[in-house]
Amino acid sequence: MAEQADSSDERSSWTRSHDHLASGLDGGGAADPMTVLDARSAALDEVALDLTCCGRCGCELVHPVGSERVGARHWRVELRCPNCEEGGTIVVEEGVVDRLDLLLEHGMAEIALALCDAVEEHVAREVGDWALRLEGDDVHPEHF
Ligand SMILES: [Zn+2]
């Protein structure tokens, strides 16, 4: 199922599917400042999380491959999906970029933790194998 590109809009399907994120966060109205701040913070979190989801294939591992400042409070962020290779750029305010950085740091920490667990499991298996070999007097040069 191929998506038909709109000839008047040459941007990627990913960029077009995330157009709604590029605006609409400036809020407005006369509400309690703390409520506005909380709502705004939640909205920024939601936008950053939405940026990590591919508009084409739904993969949740979209990540930035480049960025540049645009004006005083906005950034142009180039994103790429590792699953379908879809890419695009979007201009978002600084708060969204900060939250995106936090999401990426959290993701990197999860990867590091998973790697640590895998190494620990591998070492435990190796130690167990060596203990069995030593008990069975089954240590030969080819084991090294
Ligand atoms: Zn994708």
Backbone and ligand atoms as CSV (ligand in chain L), in Angstrom:
chain,resi,resn,atom,element,x,y,z
A,1,MET,N,N,0.851,-1.180,0.000
A,1,MET,CA,C,0.000,0.000,0.000
A,1,MET,C,C,0.886,1.229,0.000
A,2,ALA,N,N,1.106,1.787,-1.138
A,2,ALA,CA,C,1.965,2.966,-1.251
A,2,ALA,C,C,1.138,4.226,-1.089
A,3,GLU,N,N,1.717,5.130,-0.344
A,3,GLU,CA,C,1.027,6.398,-0.139
A,3,GLU,C,C,1.327,7.302,-1.321
A,4,GLN,N,N,0.299,7.877,-1.874
A,4,GLN,CA,C,0.475,8.780,-2.999
A,4,GLN,C,C,0.974,10.128,-2.507
A,5,ALA,N,N,2.052,10.594,-3.092
A,5,ALA,CA,C,2.593,11.891,-2.716
A,5,ALA,C,C,1.769,12.997,-3.349
A,6,ASP,N,N,1.479,13.982,-2.572
A,6,ASP,CA,C,0.761,15.145,-3.073
A,6,ASP,C,C,1.758,15.980,-3.871
A,7,SER,N,N,1.463,16.217,-5.124
A,7,SER,CA,C,2.423,16.926,-5.965
A,7,SER,C,C,2.652,18.357,-5.491
A,8,SER,N,N,1.721,18.920,-4.736
A,8,SER,CA,C,1.915,20.282,-4.258
A,8,SER,C,C,2.722,20.305,-2.957
A,9,ASP,N,N,2.976,19.167,-2.378
A,9,ASP,CA,C,3.708,19.093,-1.118
A,9,ASP,C,C,4.792,18.034,-1.267
A,10,GLU,N,N,6.017,18.477,-1.497
A,10,GLU,CA,C,7.106,17.550,-1.799
A,10,GLU,C,C,7.781,17.007,-0.545
A,11,ARG,N,N,7.279,17.356,0.621
A,11,ARG,CA,C,7.878,16.856,1.849
A,11,ARG,C,C,7.549,15.377,2.011
A,12,SER,N,N,8.312,14.697,2.883
A,12,SER,CA,C,8.086,13.273,3.096
A,12,SER,C,C,6.750,13.061,3.791
A,13,SER,N,N,6.250,11.840,3.677
A,13,SER,CA,C,4.988,11.538,4.350
A,13,SER,C,C,5.136,11.698,5.848
A,14,TRP,N,N,6.340,11.405,6.358
A,14,TRP,CA,C,6.575,11.542,7.804
A,14,TRP,C,C,6.407,12.994,8.223
A,15,THR,N,N,7.035,13.901,7.490
A,15,THR,CA,C,6.967,15.311,7.851
A,15,THR,C,C,5.530,15.805,7.782
A,16,ARG,N,N,4.812,15.401,6.726
A,16,ARG,CA,C,3.421,15.846,6.611
A,16,ARG,C,C,2.559,15.282,7.723
A,17,SER,N,N,2.831,14.035,8.128
A,17,SER,CA,C,1.995,13.427,9.164
A,17,SER,C,C,2.236,14.043,10.533
A,18,HIS,N,N,3.341,14.772,10.686
A,18,HIS,CA,C,3.641,15.394,11.974
A,18,HIS,C,C,3.493,16.915,11.934
A,19,ASP,N,N,2.838,17.427,10.908
A,19,ASP,CA,C,2.650,18.875,10.804
A,19,ASP,C,C,1.963,19.456,12.036
A,20,HIS,N,N,1.048,18.695,12.581
A,20,HIS,CA,C,0.303,19.220,13.727
A,20,HIS,C,C,1.197,19.483,14.931
A,21,LEU,N,N,2.400,18.906,14.954
A,21,LEU,CA,C,3.291,19.087,16.101
A,21,LEU,C,C,4.058,20.397,16.054
A,22,ALA,N,N,4.155,20.962,14.884
A,22,ALA,CA,C,4.998,22.137,14.712
A,22,ALA,C,C,4.350,23.405,15.242
A,23,SER,N,N,3.121,23.332,15.602
A,23,SER,CA,C,2.466,24.545,16.099
A,23,SER,C,C,1.435,24.155,17.140
A,24,GLY,N,N,0.816,25.139,17.692
A,24,GLY,CA,C,-0.282,24.878,18.602
A,24,GLY,C,C,0.124,24.651,20.034
A,25,LEU,N,N,1.383,24.899,20.380
A,25,LEU,CA,C,1.799,24.709,21.760
A,25,LEU,C,C,1.900,26.002,22.537
A,26,ASP,N,N,1.611,27.094,21.899
A,26,ASP,CA,C,1.766,28.363,22.588
A,26,ASP,C,C,0.627,28.649,23.556
A,27,GLY,N,N,-0.364,27.788,23.585
A,27,GLY,CA,C,-1.440,27.919,24.559
A,27,GLY,C,C,-2.234,29.190,24.364
A,28,GLY,N,N,-2.712,29.725,25.446
A,28,GLY,CA,C,-3.487,30.950,25.349
A,28,GLY,C,C,-4.595,30.911,26.374
A,29,GLY,N,N,-5.333,31.952,26.465
A,29,GLY,CA,C,-6.416,32.006,27.422
A,29,GLY,C,C,-5.909,32.402,28.790
A,30,ALA,N,N,-6.834,32.689,29.687
A,30,ALA,CA,C,-6.477,33.128,31.025
A,30,ALA,C,C,-6.757,32.008,32.017
A,31,ALA,N,N,-5.770,31.159,32.252
A,31,ALA,CA,C,-5.928,30.061,33.205
A,31,ALA,C,C,-4.920,30.256,34.328
A,32,ASP,N,N,-5.049,29.451,35.359
A,32,ASP,CA,C,-4.104,29.468,36.458
A,32,ASP,C,C,-2.713,29.165,35.898
A,33,PRO,N,N,-1.707,29.983,36.223
A,33,PRO,CA,C,-0.378,29.781,35.631
A,33,PRO,C,C,0.197,28.388,35.867
A,34,MET,N,N,-0.020,27.802,37.067
A,34,MET,CA,C,0.521,26.472,37.338
A,34,MET,C,C,-0.174,25.416,36.484
A,35,THR,N,N,-1.468,25.572,36.315
A,35,THR,CA,C,-2.207,24.628,35.469
A,35,THR,C,C,-1.716,24.717,34.040
A,36,VAL,N,N,-1.483,25.927,33.586
A,36,VAL,CA,C,-0.993,26.115,32.227
A,36,VAL,C,C,0.383,25.482,32.089
A,37,LEU,N,N,1.246,25.713,33.104
A,37,LEU,CA,C,2.582,25.133,33.055
A,37,LEU,C,C,2.528,23.613,33.017
A,38,ASP,N,N,1.708,23.008,33.885
A,38,ASP,CA,C,1.594,21.553,33.903
A,38,ASP,C,C,1.062,21.029,32.583
A,39,ALA,N,N,0.021,21.696,32.086
A,39,ALA,CA,C,-0.567,21.260,30.826
A,39,ALA,C,C,0.438,21.432,29.701
A,40,ARG,N,N,1.152,22.528,29.752
A,40,ARG,CA,C,2.140,22.788,28.705
A,40,ARG,C,C,3.261,21.751,28.759
A,41,SER,N,N,3.726,21.440,29.965
A,41,SER,CA,C,4.775,20.443,30.116
A,41,SER,C,C,4.307,19.089,29.575
A,42,ALA,N,N,3.079,18.726,29.908
A,42,ALA,CA,C,2.537,17.449,29.415
A,42,ALA,C,C,2.428,17.478,27.900
A,43,ALA,N,N,2.032,18.631,27.357
A,43,ALA,CA,C,1.908,18.740,25.898
A,43,ALA,C,C,3.271,18.604,25.238
A,44,LEU,N,N,4.292,19.207,25.829
A,44,LEU,CA,C,5.644,19.098,25.269
A,44,LEU,C,C,6.127,17.655,25.321
A,45,ASP,N,N,5.843,16.976,26.445
A,45,ASP,CA,C,6.209,15.558,26.558
A,45,ASP,C,C,5.523,14.739,25.469
A,46,GLU,N,N,4.241,15.024,25.275
A,46,GLU,CA,C,3.469,14.270,24.286
A,46,GLU,C,C,4.000,14.514,22.876
A,47,VAL,N,N,4.335,15.750,22.578
A,47,VAL,CA,C,4.864,16.073,21.249
A,47,VAL,C,C,6.199,15.368,21.037
A,48,ALA,N,N,7.071,15.429,22.044
A,48,ALA,CA,C,8.382,14.778,21.909
A,48,ALA,C,C,8.207,13.275,21.708
A,49,LEU,N,N,7.296,12.678,22.462
A,49,LEU,CA,C,7.049,11.239,22.322
A,49,LEU,C,C,6.490,10.921,20.943
A,50,ASP,N,N,5.602,11.788,20.463
A,50,ASP,CA,C,5.021,11.582,19.134
A,50,ASP,C,C,6.091,11.661,18.050
A,51,LEU,N,N,7.103,12.493,18.257
A,51,LEU,CA,C,8.178,12.619,17.270
A,51,LEU,C,C,8.972,11.325,17.126
A,52,THR,N,N,8.968,10.505,18.160
A,52,THR,CA,C,9.727,9.258,18.093
A,52,THR,C,C,8.951,8.151,17.386
A,53,CYS,N,N,7.714,8.440,16.983
A,53,CYS,CA,C,6.885,7.443,16.311
A,53,CYS,C,C,6.817,7.754,14.815
A,54,CYS,N,N,7.152,6.789,14.001
A,54,CYS,CA,C,7.170,6.979,12.546
A,54,CYS,C,C,5.746,7.093,12.001
A,55,GLY,N,N,5.501,8.140,11.236
A,55,GLY,CA,C,4.196,8.338,10.626
A,55,GLY,C,C,3.936,7.385,9.475
A,56,ARG,N,N,4.952,6.714,9.019
A,56,ARG,CA,C,4.810,5.800,7.876
A,56,ARG,C,C,4.593,4.358,8.318
A,57,CYS,N,N,5.473,3.873,9.232
A,57,CYS,CA,C,5.400,2.449,9.598
A,57,CYS,C,C,5.031,2.224,11.065
A,58,GLY,N,N,4.979,3.287,11.863
A,58,GLY,CA,C,4.583,3.132,13.256
A,58,GLY,C,C,5.712,2.753,14.199
A,59,CYS,N,N,6.923,2.584,13.676
A,59,CYS,CA,C,8.078,2.266,14.517
A,59,CYS,C,C,8.258,3.376,15.554
A,60,GLU,N,N,8.572,3.003,16.779
A,60,GLU,CA,C,8.705,3.984,17.860
A,60,GLU,C,C,10.160,4.308,18.180
A,61,LEU,N,N,11.030,4.107,17.204
A,61,LEU,CA,C,12.454,4.355,17.425
A,61,LEU,C,C,13.007,5.474,16.546
A,62,VAL,N,N,12.130,6.354,16.083
A,62,VAL,CA,C,12.583,7.483,15.270
A,62,VAL,C,C,13.511,8.348,16.124
A,63,HIS,N,N,14.593,8.776,15.514
A,63,HIS,CA,C,15.566,9.566,16.265
A,63,HIS,C,C,16.118,10.691,15.392
A,64,PRO,N,N,16.626,11.735,16.047
A,64,PRO,CA,C,17.192,12.847,15.286
A,64,PRO,C,C,18.548,12.477,14.691
A,65,VAL,N,N,18.788,12.955,13.486
A,65,VAL,CA,C,20.094,12.763,12.860
A,65,VAL,C,C,20.774,14.103,12.619
A,66,GLY,N,N,20.098,15.165,12.959
A,66,GLY,CA,C,20.687,16.483,12.826
A,66,GLY,C,C,19.725,17.537,13.345
A,67,SER,N,N,20.278,18.663,13.699
A,67,SER,CA,C,19.414,19.757,14.150
A,67,SER,C,C,20.158,21.075,14.001
A,68,GLU,N,N,19.385,22.113,13.848
A,68,GLU,CA,C,19.977,23.451,13.817
A,68,GLU,C,C,18.968,24.440,14.394
A,69,ARG,N,N,19.520,25.430,15.066
A,69,ARG,CA,C,18.670,26.443,15.680
A,69,ARG,C,C,18.010,27.293,14.598
A,70,VAL,N,N,16.737,27.589,14.841
A,70,VAL,CA,C,15.987,28.472,13.941
A,70,VAL,C,C,15.381,29.565,14.813
A,71,GLY,N,N,15.946,30.729,14.768
A,71,GLY,CA,C,15.441,31.811,15.602
A,71,GLY,C,C,15.844,31.617,17.051
A,72,ALA,N,N,15.178,32.324,17.934
A,72,ALA,CA,C,15.566,32.319,19.340
A,72,ALA,C,C,15.067,31.106,20.107
A,73,ARG,N,N,13.921,30.546,19.720
A,73,ARG,CA,C,13.301,29.499,20.545
A,73,ARG,C,C,12.953,28.217,19.791
A,74,HIS,N,N,13.370,28.098,18.564
A,74,HIS,CA,C,12.969,26.929,17.781
A,74,HIS,C,C,14.179,26.219,17.174
A,75,TRP,N,N,13.969,24.961,16.856
A,75,TRP,CA,C,15.004,24.145,16.237
A,75,TRP,C,C,14.399,23.413,15.040
A,76,ARG,N,N,15.189,23.296,14.003
A,76,ARG,CA,C,14.832,22.441,12.879
A,76,ARG,C,C,15.512,21.110,13.156
A,77,VAL,N,N,14.722,20.076,13.281
A,77,VAL,CA,C,15.243,18.757,13.639
A,77,VAL,C,C,15.021,17.808,12.461
A,78,GLU,N,N,16.079,17.147,12.062
A,78,GLU,CA,C,15.988,16.144,11.014
A,78,GLU,C,C,15.862,14.789,11.694
A,79,LEU,N,N,14.812,14.059,11.339
A,79,LEU,CA,C,14.522,12.777,11.978
A,79,LEU,C,C,14.601,11.639,10.971
A,80,ARG,N,N,14.888,10.452,11.481
A,80,ARG,CA,C,14.992,9.274,10.622
A,80,ARG,C,C,14.415,8.066,11.344
A,81,CYS,N,N,13.676,7.285,10.586
A,81,CYS,CA,C,13.139,6.032,11.124
A,81,CYS,C,C,14.120,4.911,10.804
A,82,PRO,N,N,14.588,4.168,11.808
A,82,PRO,CA,C,15.541,3.087,11.540
A,82,PRO,C,C,14.886,1.870,10.905
A,83,ASN,N,N,13.569,1.811,10.940
A,83,ASN,CA,C,12.860,0.644,10.405
A,83,ASN,C,C,12.594,0.766,8.908
A,84,CYS,N,N,12.026,1.885,8.461
A,84,CYS,CA,C,11.648,2.022,7.054
A,84,CYS,C,C,12.482,3.079,6.345
A,85,GLU,N,N,13.418,3.697,7.072
A,85,GLU,CA,C,14.319,4.711,6.500
A,85,GLU,C,C,13.617,6.014,6.140
A,86,GLU,N,N,12.343,6.141,6.502
A,86,GLU,CA,C,11.644,7.400,6.246
A,86,GLU,C,C,12.322,8.499,7.050
A,87,GLY,N,N,12.403,9.660,6.468
A,87,GLY,CA,C,13.015,10.780,7.163
A,87,GLY,C,C,12.251,12.047,6.892
A,88,GLY,N,N,12.538,13.035,7.659
A,88,GLY,CA,C,11.889,14.310,7.455
A,88,GLY,C,C,12.441,15.331,8.412
A,89,THR,N,N,12.059,16.557,8.197
A,89,THR,CA,C,12.467,17.613,9.107
A,89,THR,C,C,11.233,18.300,9.648
A,90,ILE,N,N,11.393,18.829,10.831
A,90,ILE,CA,C,10.286,19.521,11.462
A,90,ILE,C,C,10.878,20.635,12.325
A,91,VAL,N,N,10.188,21.737,12.415
A,91,VAL,CA,C,10.620,22.836,13.273
A,91,VAL,C,C,9.760,22.804,14.526
A,92,VAL,N,N,10.424,22.688,15.660
A,92,VAL,CA,C,9.712,22.619,16.934
A,92,VAL,C,C,10.368,23.578,17.921
A,93,GLU,N,N,9.626,23.927,18.947
A,93,GLU,CA,C,10.195,24.836,19.930
A,93,GLU,C,C,11.203,24.118,20.819
A,94,GLU,N,N,12.010,24.898,21.486
A,94,GLU,CA,C,13.126,24.381,22.264
A,94,GLU,C,C,12.698,23.376,23.328
A,95,GLY,N,N,11.558,23.615,23.969
A,95,GLY,CA,C,11.080,22.704,25.007
A,95,GLY,C,C,10.863,21.288,24.487
A,96,VAL,N,N,10.411,21.178,23.262
A,96,VAL,CA,C,10.202,19.860,22.665
A,96,VAL,C,C,11.550,19.174,22.448
A,97,VAL,N,N,12.533,19.949,21.985
A,97,VAL,CA,C,13.865,19.386,21.749
A,97,VAL,C,C,14.473,18.912,23.074
A,98,ASP,N,N,14.286,19.703,24.133
A,98,ASP,CA,C,14.800,19.299,25.452
A,98,ASP,C,C,14.192,17.966,25.881
A,99,ARG,N,N,12.897,17.822,25.685
A,99,ARG,CA,C,12.234,16.573,26.072
A,99,ARG,C,C,12.640,15.412,25.169
A,100,LEU,N,N,12.840,15.717,23.907
A,100,LEU,CA,C,13.320,14.684,22.986
A,100,LEU,C,C,14.699,14.198,23.422
A,101,ASP,N,N,15.550,15.128,23.848
A,101,ASP,CA,C,16.874,14.746,24.369
A,101,ASP,C,C,16.730,13.834,25.583
A,102,LEU,N,N,15.799,14.165,26.476
A,102,LEU,CA,C,15.587,13.328,27.658
A,102,LEU,C,C,15.112,11.929,27.271
A,103,LEU,N,N,14.202,11.870,26.297
A,103,LEU,CA,C,13.723,10.563,25.831
A,103,LEU,C,C,14.873,9.745,25.252
A,104,LEU,N,N,15.730,10.406,24.489
A,104,LEU,CA,C,16.867,9.705,23.901
A,104,LEU,C,C,17.839,9.225,24.972
A,105,GLU,N,N,18.086,10.087,25.968
A,105,GLU,CA,C,18.969,9.678,27.063
A,105,GLU,C,C,18.380,8.490,27.812
A,106,HIS,N,N,17.072,8.521,28.025
A,106,HIS,CA,C,16.403,7.407,28.696
A,106,HIS,C,C,16.531,6.138,27.866
A,107,GLY,N,N,16.337,6.263,26.553
A,107,GLY,CA,C,16.481,5.118,25.653
A,107,GLY,C,C,17.893,4.567,25.669
A,108,MET,N,N,18.880,5.463,25.676
A,108,MET,CA,C,20.286,5.023,25.716
A,108,MET,C,C,20.575,4.307,27.031
A,109,ALA,N,N,20.006,4.809,28.118
A,109,ALA,CA,C,20.205,4.154,29.419
A,109,ALA,C,C,19.585,2.762,29.403
A,110,GLU,N,N,18.416,2.617,28.772
A,110,GLU,CA,C,17.780,1.304,28.681
A,110,GLU,C,C,18.637,0.344,27.858
A,111,ILE,N,N,19.219,0.845,26.778
A,111,ILE,CA,C,20.089,0.006,25.941
A,111,ILE,C,C,21.328,-0.411,26.729
A,112,ALA,N,N,21.935,0.540,27.441
A,112,ALA,CA,C,23.124,0.232,28.237
A,112,ALA,C,C,22.798,-0.800,29.310
A,113,LEU,N,N,21.642,-0.658,29.933
A,113,LEU,CA,C,21.223,-1.613,30.964
A,113,LEU,C,C,21.001,-3.001,30.357
A,114,ALA,N,N,20.360,-3.049,29.194
A,114,ALA,CA,C,20.120,-4.332,28.520
A,114,ALA,C,C,21.448,-4.979,28.133
A,115,LEU,N,N,22.395,-4.165,27.664
A,115,LEU,CA,C,23.723,-4.686,27.315
A,115,LEU,C,C,24.423,-5.236,28.553
A,116,CYS,N,N,24.353,-4.492,29.636
A,116,CYS,CA,C,24.964,-4.925,30.897
A,116,CYS,C,C,24.357,-6.256,31.351
A,117,ASP,N,N,23.030,-6.368,31.263
A,117,ASP,CA,C,22.351,-7.618,31.643
A,117,ASP,C,C,22.799,-8.767,30.748
A,118,ALA,N,N,22.927,-8.507,29.445
A,118,ALA,CA,C,23.336,-9.552,28.497
A,118,ALA,C,C,24.753,-10.006,28.784
A,119,VAL,N,N,25.657,-9.057,29.064
A,119,VAL,CA,C,27.050,-9.407,29.373
A,119,VAL,C,C,27.106,-10.203,30.668
A,120,GLU,N,N,26.346,-9.760,31.662
A,120,GLU,CA,C,26.316,-10.448,32.949
A,120,GLU,C,C,25.813,-11.891,32.773
A,121,GLU,N,N,24.763,-12.057,31.959
A,121,GLU,CA,C,24.209,-13.385,31.710
A,121,GLU,C,C,25.230,-14.263,30.976
A,122,HIS,N,N,25.919,-13.689,30.010
A,122,HIS,CA,C,26.928,-14.421,29.257
A,122,HIS,C,C,28.072,-14.863,30.174
A,123,VAL,N,N,28.546,-13.957,31.008
A,123,VAL,CA,C,29.645,-14.276,31.925
A,123,VAL,C,C,29.207,-15.370,32.904
A,124,ALA,N,N,27.984,-15.272,33.413
A,124,ALA,CA,C,27.487,-16.287,34.352
A,124,ALA,C,C,27.424,-17.656,33.664
A,125,ARG,N,N,27.004,-17.674,32.391
A,125,ARG,CA,C,26.944,-18.938,31.639
A,125,ARG,C,C,28.352,-19.504,31.434
A,126,GLU,N,N,29.292,-18.634,31.087
A,126,GLU,CA,C,30.678,-19.077,30.885
A,126,GLU,C,C,31.264,-19.623,32.181
A,127,VAL,N,N,31.036,-18.939,33.268
A,127,VAL,CA,C,31.545,-19.392,34.570
A,127,VAL,C,C,30.935,-20.756,34.916
A,128,GLY,N,N,29.640,-20.896,34.669
A,128,GLY,CA,C,28.972,-22.171,34.932
A,128,GLY,C,C,29.561,-23.293,34.094
A,129,ASP,N,N,29.811,-23.007,32.798
A,129,ASP,CA,C,30.402,-24.009,31.908
A,129,ASP,C,C,31.788,-24.411,32.396
A,130,TRP,N,N,32.588,-23.419,32.798
A,130,TRP,CA,C,33.939,-23.718,33.286
A,130,TRP,C,C,33.900,-24.494,34.598
A,131,ALA,N,N,32.970,-24.182,35.460
A,131,ALA,CA,C,32.848,-24.913,36.726
A,131,ALA,C,C,32.548,-26.385,36.448
A,132,LEU,N,N,31.639,-26.638,35.469
A,132,LEU,CA,C,31.312,-28.026,35.121
A,132,LEU,C,C,32.522,-28.742,34.521
A,133,ARG,N,N,33.280,-28.022,33.680
A,133,ARG,CA,C,34.467,-28.648,33.077
A,133,ARG,C,C,35.496,-28.986,34.152
A,134,LEU,N,N,35.682,-28.042,35.073
A,134,LEU,CA,C,36.657,-28.269,36.141
A,134,LEU,C,C,36.229,-29.440,37.022
A,135,GLU,N,N,34.948,-29.503,37.348
A,135,GLU,CA,C,34.456,-30.616,38.172
A,135,GLU,C,C,34.645,-31.959,37.463
A,136,GLY,N,N,34.444,-31.953,36.154
A,136,GLY,CA,C,34.559,-33.199,35.379
A,136,GLY,C,C,35.953,-33.433,34.839
A,137,ASP,N,N,36.896,-32.601,35.284
A,137,ASP,CA,C,38.275,-32.707,34.787
A,137,ASP,C,C,38.282,-32.742,33.253
A,138,ASP,N,N,37.494,-31.837,32.687
A,138,ASP,CA,C,37.296,-31.786,31.237
A,138,ASP,C,C,37.850,-30.481,30.666
A,139,VAL,N,N,39.049,-30.118,31.033
A,139,VAL,CA,C,39.679,-28.897,30.544
A,139,VAL,C,C,40.787,-29.272,29.590
A,140,HIS,N,N,40.661,-28.839,28.358
A,140,HIS,CA,C,41.626,-29.179,27.319
A,140,HIS,C,C,42.074,-27.904,26.607
A,141,PRO,N,N,43.190,-27.946,25.899
A,141,PRO,CA,C,43.707,-26.747,25.203
A,141,PRO,C,C,42.687,-26.106,24.273
A,142,GLU,N,N,41.825,-26.920,23.637
A,142,GLU,CA,C,40.867,-26.346,22.687
A,142,GLU,C,C,39.786,-25.488,23.369
A,143,HIS,N,N,39.723,-25.537,24.663
A,143,HIS,CA,C,38.760,-24.689,25.385
A,143,HIS,C,C,39.236,-23.255,25.539
A,144,PHE,N,N,40.525,-23.011,25.112
A,144,PHE,CA,C,41.056,-21.657,25.258
A,144,PHE,C,C,41.138,-20.935,23.935
L,1,ZN,ZN,ZN,9.219,3.984,9.720
